[in-house]
Amino acid sequence: MKSEQIFPGMDLADYTGVVPLVSVVQLSLLYPMTQAEGEAVMIHAIVRMVLPAERLSEVEGILSPMAERTRAERGCFGCHLYRDVMEEAVLTFEDTWASEADLERHLRSPDYRQLLLVMELARVQPEVRFNRVSHSTGLETIQQARG
């Protein structure tokens, strides 16, 4: 689906407001976390947007199928769309990637271009983060702490 079909009259090439968001993505990729040889690092990407309330359903209708498609991409460990129950009209799009290469391929995809266009609807600049995770734990951490 083309961006013109989603947001009539809005074309990424003509819309200079997206440049700061693209710069954040590029900066994050230029300075990846260093790792010891053989150490696995997964990337947890987060985009949090405060949207106009009247556009919330429309944006959910765009991002929900996008999350489903993203889950099927090679290297994607998971992708979720969350609606904040504590703050009105706040959506968070989160995805987790097996490698930098998988994330970079996704960032160049038509779906990510669509996400960039959706981000332009936000009432304030969206929060965009790429967290590199070298390890994670589960219930054992709680059990150890409460020991």
N, C-alpha and C positions, 0 to 999 in steps of 0.2 A: 504494500500500500504506500502510495506517495504522500509526502508531507502536505501537498496541496489538497489532498482528499481529506486529511484530518483537520488541518487548519487552513481554510481557504484564504488565499492572499498572503500567506506566510511562507517564505522560502528561505531555507537556511543560508543559501549563498548571498541573499540580499539582507539578511538579518544580522547586523553587526553586534547585537546584544549577546549573542552566543559566544563570541570570541573569548571573554573572560572565563567562561566555563570550560571551553576547549583548552585554554591555557592551563587551567588547574589540572586537567587530565594529563596533558603533555608533561607538565612539571613533575607530577607524581611518577610518571614512567621514566623520566630522565634520571631520577635519583632513587632507584630501588634499594631496598634493604639488602645489605651485604649478608652473605651466609657462608658458613663453612662448607667445604666440599662434601657433597652427599647429604647435607641437611635440607630437609623439605620445608618449603615455605609456601603456604597458601595465601591467597589474597581475598580479603573480605571487603567488597565495595558497598558503600552506603550513599544513597542520595535521599535527603530529607527535604521535602518541599511544603511550604505553607501556601496553599492555593486559594483562589477566590471560591467561596462556598458554592456559588452558582455553577462552577466548572468542575466540581469534585466528581460527580457521577460520570461526566464525559471522560475525565482523565482516568478514572478507575476502569472504564470500558476500554481504554487504549492500553493501559499498563498491565491489566490482568492477563490478557492473552499473550502479551509480550513476555511476562514472567514464565508462562507455560512454555513458550518457544525457547526461551533462554535456558530453562532446565534441561532441554534436550540437546544443547550445544556440547560439543566435545570439551572436556575439561571443567564443566560446570558441576560443582558439588551441590548446589542448591540456589534457588532464586525465589524470593518472596516479596509480596506487596502487603504492607501493613497500613492500616488506618489508625491513627492515634485516638484513643477514646478519651484522653485527657485534654486534648487541644483540638478545637474545631478546624476542620479542613486541612489537616496535616497528613500527608502520605509519605511513607518511607519505602523505597525500593532497594532491596538488599540482594546481593548475589555473591557467591563464593567460588573462587577459581583455583584450579590445581597448580597453575604456573603463570608467570608473567606473559608467556607467549599466548596462552589461552585467553587471558584478560585482554591483551593487545588486539587479538583477532576480534574479540567481542566489541571492543571500543571502536573498531573500524566498521562494524556491521550496520546495515540499514536500521535494525531495531534500536541500536544505541543512538543513531542519528535522530530517530523518533523521540527517544527519551530526552535528548538535548532540546528538541523543540518543545516538548511538554514542560521542561524546566523553565522555559521562557515565560510560561503562564504564572509562575510563582509570584506572590505579592512581595516577597523579599528574596534576596539572593539565596538560592538553595544551598544547603550544606552538602558538600561532596567530600567523601573520605575514601582512601584506599589503605586499609590496614593489612600489613604483612604479618602473618601469624606463623611462628616457628613451631609451636606445639599447643595442644589444648588438652584439658582434662575434663572429667565429669564428676559424678557423685563421690568418687574417691577423695576429691579435694575437700568436700564438705565433711565426709566421714573422718578424714585425717584432722581437720581443724576442730571438730567437735569431740574427737577421740575418746 
